[in-house]
């Protein structure tokens, strides 16, 4: 068996597969900032698909995960019939879920959200535009059944949906970077690899080396550990003593 390369070499190999950002490389491989930035700067695909600046817009961020989500549809033409990619992002943590569909009807949006709920939890509210996908009676009834408040903005307005618009760009960037090794895979497999990179590998800042998924579940009030209640146990004096199992 060939010996493993050194840590820097392992980081380069990992980056060739996932194209995670420099803070993510620092966290995963304990590199210096300069080493991580060198790997990213030497990657032609990362330089080719670098993101332009996008205004933050006016969006409620939430104080915890699963307070506010944004949901939208983008189009990835290389996916063919499944080019309608529905995306949901948590405004607090940045955790994201995306799924490929054959349309952008309300039924497609509902299928997407059920998948997103199963992985990221149920948000208190979801913000969408006023497009036909999200204004149907069926979609409103669906959110009511799940106990989710529906907030709407201006259709096709990047300022009103700035967080999810940024995720559109991030997702397409990672898909383009990973396309060479995944071009024969199904659209959903390609999305899963990109989502793993965005949720588990990429970090936002060098000063806070935690990926989105750590922020998401670490700050989710629904998932806090609960203390076990005390139970009665028998002591040697045959009197009930309070304890815990």
C-alpha positions as a Markdown table, in Angstrom:
| # | Residue | x | y | z |
|---|---|---|---|---|
| 1 | Unk | 0.0 | 0.0 | 0.0 |
| 2 | Unk | 1.4 | 3.4 | -1.0 |
| 3 | Unk | 2.0 | 5.7 | 2.0 |
| 4 | Unk | -0.3 | 8.7 | 2.5 |
| 5 | Unk | 1.0 | 12.0 | 1.3 |
| 6 | Unk | 1.7 | 14.7 | 3.9 |
| 7 | Unk | -1.1 | 16.8 | 5.3 |
| 8 | Unk | -0.6 | 19.5 | 2.7 |
| 9 | Unk | -0.7 | 16.9 | 0.0 |
| 10 | Unk | -3.9 | 15.4 | 1.5 |
| 11 | Unk | -5.5 | 18.8 | 1.6 |
| 12 | Unk | -4.7 | 19.4 | -2.1 |
| 13 | Unk | -6.2 | 16.0 | -3.0 |
| 14 | Unk | -9.3 | 16.8 | -1.0 |
| 15 | Unk | -9.6 | 20.2 | -2.6 |
| 16 | Unk | -9.4 | 18.6 | -6.1 |
| 17 | Unk | -12.5 | 16.5 | -5.1 |
| 18 | Unk | -14.6 | 19.0 | -3.2 |
| 19 | Unk | -13.2 | 22.5 | -3.9 |
| 20 | Unk | -13.9 | 23.6 | -0.4 |
| 21 | Unk | -12.9 | 27.2 | 0.5 |
| 22 | Unk | -9.7 | 28.2 | 2.4 |
| 23 | Unk | -11.2 | 28.5 | 5.9 |
| 24 | Unk | -12.6 | 25.0 | 5.4 |
| 25 | Unk | -9.2 | 23.6 | 4.5 |
| 26 | Unk | -7.7 | 25.3 | 7.6 |
| 27 | Unk | -10.4 | 23.6 | 9.8 |
| 28 | Unk | -10.2 | 20.2 | 8.2 |
| 29 | Unk | -6.4 | 19.8 | 7.8 |
| 30 | Unk | -5.0 | 22.3 | 10.4 |
| 31 | Unk | -3.2 | 24.3 | 7.7 |
| 32 | Unk | -2.0 | 27.8 | 8.1 |
| 33 | Unk | -4.2 | 30.5 | 6.5 |
| 34 | Unk | -1.4 | 31.0 | 3.9 |
| 35 | Unk | -1.2 | 27.3 | 3.0 |
| 36 | Unk | -4.9 | 27.1 | 2.5 |
| 37 | Unk | -5.1 | 30.2 | 0.4 |
| 38 | Unk | -2.3 | 28.9 | -1.7 |
| 39 | Unk | -4.2 | 25.7 | -2.5 |
| 40 | Unk | -7.3 | 27.6 | -3.5 |
| 41 | Unk | -5.4 | 30.3 | -5.5 |
| 42 | Unk | -3.5 | 27.5 | -7.5 |
| 43 | Unk | -6.8 | 25.8 | -8.4 |
| 44 | Unk | -7.8 | 26.9 | -12.0 |
| 45 | Unk | -11.4 | 25.9 | -11.5 |
| 46 | Unk | -11.8 | 28.0 | -8.3 |
| 47 | Unk | -10.3 | 31.0 | -10.1 |
| 48 | Unk | -12.5 | 30.4 | -13.1 |
| 49 | Unk | -15.7 | 30.2 | -11.1 |
| 50 | Unk | -15.0 | 32.9 | -8.4 |
| 51 | Unk | -18.1 | 34.7 | -7.2 |
| 52 | Unk | -18.9 | 38.3 | -7.9 |
| 53 | Unk | -20.0 | 40.6 | -5.1 |
| 54 | Unk | -23.8 | 40.5 | -4.3 |
| 55 | Unk | -25.7 | 43.0 | -2.1 |
| 56 | Unk | -26.9 | 41.6 | 1.2 |
| 57 | Unk | -30.3 | 43.1 | 0.8 |
| 58 | Unk | -32.8 | 43.4 | 3.6 |
| 59 | Unk | -33.5 | 40.0 | 5.0 |
| 60 | Unk | -34.5 | 38.9 | 8.5 |
| 61 | Unk | -31.6 | 36.8 | 9.8 |
| 62 | Unk | -33.1 | 35.2 | 12.8 |
| 63 | Unk | -31.5 | 34.6 | 16.2 |
| 64 | Unk | -31.4 | 30.8 | 15.9 |
| 65 | Unk | -31.5 | 28.2 | 13.2 |
| 66 | Unk | -35.0 | 27.2 | 11.9 |
| 67 | Unk | -36.5 | 30.6 | 12.6 |
| 68 | Unk | -36.4 | 32.0 | 9.0 |
| 69 | Unk | -35.8 | 30.1 | 5.8 |
| 70 | Unk | -35.7 | 31.4 | 2.2 |
| 71 | Unk | -36.9 | 29.2 | -0.6 |
| 72 | Unk | -36.7 | 29.7 | -4.3 |
| 73 | Unk | -36.1 | 27.9 | -7.7 |
| 74 | Unk | -33.1 | 28.2 | -9.9 |
| 75 | Unk | -32.3 | 26.6 | -13.2 |
| 76 | Unk | -29.3 | 24.3 | -14.1 |
| 77 | Unk | -29.6 | 23.6 | -17.8 |
| 78 | Unk | -27.1 | 20.8 | -17.7 |
| 79 | Unk | -29.5 | 18.7 | -15.6 |
| 80 | Unk | -31.9 | 18.3 | -18.6 |
| 81 | Unk | -35.4 | 17.5 | -17.5 |
| 82 | Unk | -34.5 | 17.9 | -13.9 |
| 83 | Unk | -33.2 | 21.4 | -14.5 |
| 84 | Unk | -35.6 | 23.0 | -11.9 |
| 85 | Unk | -33.6 | 23.1 | -8.7 |
| 86 | Unk | -35.5 | 24.0 | -5.6 |
| 87 | Unk | -33.4 | 25.5 | -2.9 |
| 88 | Unk | -34.0 | 26.3 | 0.8 |
| 89 | Unk | -31.5 | 28.1 | 3.0 |
| 90 | Unk | -31.6 | 28.9 | 6.8 |
| 91 | Unk | -31.0 | 32.6 | 7.2 |
| 92 | Unk | -29.2 | 32.2 | 10.5 |
| 93 | Unk | -26.9 | 29.2 | 9.9 |
| 94 | Unk | -26.5 | 29.3 | 6.1 |
| 95 | Unk | -27.3 | 25.5 | 6.0 |
| 96 | Unk | -28.8 | 24.7 | 2.6 |
| 97 | Unk | -30.8 | 21.9 | 0.9 |
| 98 | Unk | -31.4 | 21.6 | -2.8 |
| 99 | Unk | -33.3 | 19.1 | -4.9 |
| 100 | Unk | -33.7 | 18.6 | -8.7 |
| 101 | Unk | -37.2 | 18.4 | -10.1 |
| 102 | Unk | -38.9 | 18.3 | -13.5 |
| 103 | Unk | -41.0 | 21.5 | -12.9 |
| 104 | Unk | -41.6 | 24.4 | -10.6 |
| 105 | Unk | -45.2 | 23.8 | -9.7 |
| 106 | Unk | -46.4 | 24.0 | -6.1 |
| 107 | Unk | -46.3 | 20.2 | -5.9 |
| 108 | Unk | -42.6 | 20.3 | -6.7 |
| 109 | Unk | -42.0 | 22.9 | -4.1 |
| 110 | Unk | -43.9 | 20.8 | -1.5 |
| 111 | Unk | -41.8 | 17.7 | -2.3 |
| 112 | Unk | -38.7 | 19.7 | -1.9 |
| 113 | Unk | -39.7 | 21.1 | 1.4 |
| 114 | Unk | -40.6 | 17.7 | 2.9 |
| 115 | Unk | -37.1 | 16.5 | 2.0 |
| 116 | Unk | -35.6 | 19.7 | 3.5 |
| 117 | Unk | -37.6 | 19.3 | 6.7 |
| 118 | Unk | -36.4 | 15.7 | 7.1 |
| 119 | Unk | -32.7 | 16.9 | 7.0 |
| 120 | Unk | -32.7 | 20.4 | 8.5 |
| 121 | Unk | -35.8 | 20.5 | 10.7 |
| 122 | Unk | -39.0 | 22.5 | 10.4 |
| 123 | Unk | -38.6 | 26.3 | 10.3 |
| 124 | Unk | -40.9 | 28.8 | 12.1 |
| 125 | Unk | -41.3 | 30.7 | 8.9 |
| 126 | Unk | -40.4 | 30.5 | 5.2 |
| 127 | Unk | -39.9 | 33.5 | 3.0 |
| 128 | Unk | -40.6 | 33.2 | -0.8 |
| 129 | Unk | -41.4 | 35.5 | -3.7 |
| 130 | Unk | -45.0 | 36.0 | -4.9 |
| 131 | Unk | -44.6 | 33.7 | -7.8 |
| 132 | Unk | -47.3 | 31.2 | -8.8 |
| 133 | Unk | -45.2 | 28.4 | -7.3 |
| 134 | Unk | -45.8 | 29.7 | -3.8 |
| 135 | Unk | -49.2 | 31.4 | -3.9 |
| 136 | Unk | -51.5 | 28.4 | -4.6 |
| 137 | Unk | -54.1 | 27.3 | -2.2 |
| 138 | Unk | -52.4 | 23.9 | -2.0 |
| 139 | Unk | -49.0 | 25.4 | -1.0 |
| 140 | Unk | -50.6 | 27.6 | 1.7 |
| 141 | Unk | -52.5 | 24.6 | 3.1 |
| 142 | Unk | -49.3 | 22.5 | 3.1 |
| 143 | Unk | -47.4 | 25.1 | 5.2 |
| 144 | Unk | -50.3 | 25.4 | 7.6 |
| 145 | Unk | -50.3 | 21.7 | 8.1 |
| 146 | Unk | -46.7 | 21.8 | 9.1 |
| 147 | Unk | -47.2 | 24.9 | 11.3 |
| 148 | Unk | -44.9 | 27.1 | 9.2 |
| 149 | Unk | -45.7 | 30.8 | 8.7 |
| 150 | Unk | -45.4 | 32.0 | 5.1 |
| 151 | Unk | -43.9 | 35.4 | 4.3 |
| 152 | Unk | -43.6 | 36.7 | 0.7 |
| 153 | Unk | -41.6 | 39.4 | -1.1 |
| 154 | Unk | -41.4 | 40.9 | -4.5 |
| 155 | Unk | -41.3 | 38.3 | -7.4 |
| 156 | Unk | -37.9 | 38.0 | -9.0 |
| 157 | Unk | -36.4 | 40.6 | -6.7 |
| 158 | Unk | -32.7 | 39.8 | -5.8 |
| 159 | Unk | -32.9 | 42.4 | -3.0 |
| 160 | Unk | -35.8 | 40.7 | -1.4 |
| 161 | Unk | -34.3 | 37.2 | -1.7 |
| 162 | Unk | -30.6 | 38.1 | -1.3 |
| 163 | Unk | -29.7 | 35.2 | 0.9 |
| 164 | Unk | -31.1 | 32.5 | -1.4 |
| 165 | Unk | -29.8 | 34.4 | -4.5 |
| 166 | Unk | -26.3 | 34.1 | -3.0 |
| 167 | Unk | -26.8 | 30.4 | -2.4 |
| 168 | Unk | -27.9 | 30.0 | -6.1 |
| 169 | Unk | -24.5 | 31.4 | -7.0 |
| 170 | Unk | -22.6 | 29.4 | -4.5 |
| 171 | Unk | -24.3 | 26.1 | -5.5 |
| 172 | Unk | -23.7 | 26.7 | -9.2 |
| 173 | Unk | -20.1 | 27.6 | -8.5 |
| 174 | Unk | -19.4 | 24.4 | -6.6 |
| 175 | Unk | -21.3 | 22.3 | -9.2 |
| 176 | Unk | -19.1 | 23.8 | -12.0 |
| 177 | Unk | -16.0 | 23.1 | -10.0 |
| 178 | Unk | -16.9 | 19.5 | -9.3 |
| 179 | Unk | -18.5 | 18.8 | -12.8 |
| 180 | Unk | -15.4 | 17.2 | -14.3 |
| 181 | Unk | -15.4 | 14.3 | -11.8 |
| 182 | Unk | -19.2 | 14.0 | -11.6 |
| 183 | Unk | -20.5 | 14.7 | -15.1 |
| 184 | Unk | -21.7 | 11.1 | -15.6 |
| 185 | Unk | -23.7 | 11.1 | -12.3 |
| 186 | Unk | -27.4 | 11.9 | -11.9 |
| 187 | Unk | -28.4 | 15.5 | -11.1 |
| 188 | Unk | -29.3 | 14.6 | -7.5 |
| 189 | Unk | -25.9 | 12.9 | -6.9 |
| 190 | Unk | -24.2 | 16.0 | -8.2 |
| 191 | Unk | -26.3 | 18.1 | -5.9 |
| 192 | Unk | -25.5 | 15.9 | -2.9 |
| 193 | Unk | -21.7 | 16.3 | -3.4 |
| 194 | Unk | -22.1 | 20.1 | -3.7 |
| 195 | Unk | -24.4 | 20.2 | -0.6 |
| 196 | Unk | -21.8 | 18.2 | 1.4 |
| 197 | Unk | -19.2 | 20.8 | 0.5 |
| 198 | Unk | -21.4 | 23.8 | 1.3 |
| 199 | Unk | -22.8 | 22.4 | 4.6 |
| 200 | Unk | -20.0 | 20.4 | 6.0 |
| 201 | Unk | -16.7 | 21.6 | 4.6 |
| 202 | Unk | -16.9 | 25.3 | 3.8 |
| 203 | Unk | -16.5 | 27.8 | 6.6 |
| 204 | Unk | -17.4 | 31.5 | 6.5 |
| 205 | Unk | -14.5 | 33.1 | 8.2 |
| 206 | Unk | -11.0 | 32.2 | 9.4 |
| 207 | Unk | -11.9 | 33.5 | 12.8 |
| 208 | Unk | -14.9 | 31.1 | 13.2 |
| 209 | Unk | -13.9 | 27.8 | 11.7 |
| 210 | Unk | -17.3 | 26.1 | 11.9 |
| 211 | Unk | -19.2 | 25.0 | 8.9 |
| 212 | Unk | -22.9 | 25.8 | 8.4 |
| 213 | Unk | -24.2 | 22.5 | 9.6 |
| 214 | Unk | -22.5 | 23.0 | 13.0 |
| 215 | Unk | -24.1 | 26.4 | 13.4 |
| 216 | Unk | -27.4 | 25.0 | 12.3 |
| 217 | Unk | -27.7 | 22.2 | 14.8 |
| 218 | Unk | -25.7 | 23.8 | 17.5 |
| 219 | Unk | -28.1 | 26.7 | 17.7 |
| 220 | Unk | -31.3 | 24.8 | 17.1 |
| 221 | Unk | -33.5 | 25.1 | 20.2 |
| 222 | Unk | -35.6 | 22.1 | 19.2 |
| 223 | Unk | -32.5 | 19.9 | 19.4 |
| 224 | Unk | -31.0 | 21.0 | 22.7 |
| 225 | Unk | -30.1 | 18.1 | 25.1 |
| 226 | Unk | -32.7 | 17.5 | 27.8 |
| 227 | Unk | -31.8 | 16.6 | 31.3 |
| 228 | Unk | -33.2 | 13.3 | 32.4 |
| 229 | Unk | -35.7 | 13.7 | 35.3 |
| 230 | Unk | -34.6 | 12.2 | 38.7 |
| 231 | Unk | -35.9 | 8.8 | 39.5 |
| 232 | Unk | -36.6 | 7.0 | 42.8 |
| 233 | Unk | -34.1 | 4.3 | 43.7 |
| 234 | Unk | -34.0 | 2.0 | 46.7 |
| 235 | Unk | -31.2 | 2.6 | 49.2 |
| 236 | Unk | -29.7 | 0.2 | 51.8 |
| 237 | Unk | -32.1 | 1.6 | 54.4 |
| 238 | Unk | -35.1 | 0.6 | 52.2 |
| 239 | Unk | -36.0 | 4.3 | 51.9 |
| 240 | Unk | -36.5 | 5.9 | 48.5 |
| 241 | Unk | -33.6 | 8.0 | 47.4 |
| 242 | Unk | -33.6 | 10.4 | 44.5 |
| 243 | Unk | -31.1 | 9.7 | 41.8 |
| 244 | Unk | -30.8 | 9.4 | 38.1 |
| 245 | Unk | -30.2 | 6.5 | 35.8 |
